[in-house]
Amino acid sequence: MKHILKCQSCGKYTLSEKCGCGGKAIENKPPKYSPEDKYADYRRKVKEVQWKKEGLI
């Protein structure tokens, strides 16, 4: 079964690994949920920094 892929260059969705624009398409699925998430702290820190730059915090 093929999954839908998203082009890194133009942002279009496709089923092939190479987009029509010539860019590489990657899977666009979030990581599987786990209560023992090893990277949750890193994601929260990155979001906090990003929100501070945008003036949301």
Secondary structure, 3 states (H helix, E strand, C coil): CCCCEEECCCCCEECCCECCCCCEEEECCCCCCCCCCCCHHHHHHHHHHHHHHHCCC
